[in-house]
Amino acid sequence: MGEVVFCLTGWNVPLFFFENNAPKVLSLAVKKADDAYIVFVPLK
């Protein structure tokens, strides 16, 4: 699978999800044209 790149020039709301006081997932709200998505990025 190729690399996916998101341009966050629209509105975005970063949220971190924690487990045992360690960040596990980064969540971003992304708007593209008339569509809106929530992107989840697992953190190592």
C-alpha positions in Angstrom: 0.0 0.0 0.0 1.3 3.5 -0.8 1.8 6.4 1.5 -1.3 8.5 2.3 -0.9 12.2 2.8 -3.6 14.5 4.3 -3.4 18.2 3.9 -4.9 19.7 7.1 -5.7 23.1 5.8 -9.4 22.8 6.7 -10.6 22.5 10.3 -9.1 19.8 12.4 -9.5 18.7 16.0 -6.6 16.6 17.3 -7.5 14.2 20.1 -5.2 11.7 21.8 -6.5 8.5 23.3 -4.5 7.2 26.2 -4.2 3.7 27.7 -2.3 3.3 31.0 -1.2 6.9 30.8 0.5 6.4 27.4 -0.9 7.9 24.2 -2.1 5.1 21.9 -4.1 6.8 19.1 -4.2 10.2 17.5 -7.6 11.2 16.1 -8.1 14.1 13.6 -11.3 15.5 12.1 -10.6 16.3 8.4 -12.8 18.1 5.9 -12.4 17.5 2.2 -14.8 19.5 0.0 -18.3 18.6 1.3 -17.2 15.4 3.1 -15.9 15.1 6.6 -13.8 12.2 8.0 -12.3 11.2 11.3 -8.8 9.8 10.9 -7.3 7.5 13.5 -3.5 7.2 13.6 -2.0 4.5 15.8 1.0 5.7 17.8 3.9 3.4 18.6 
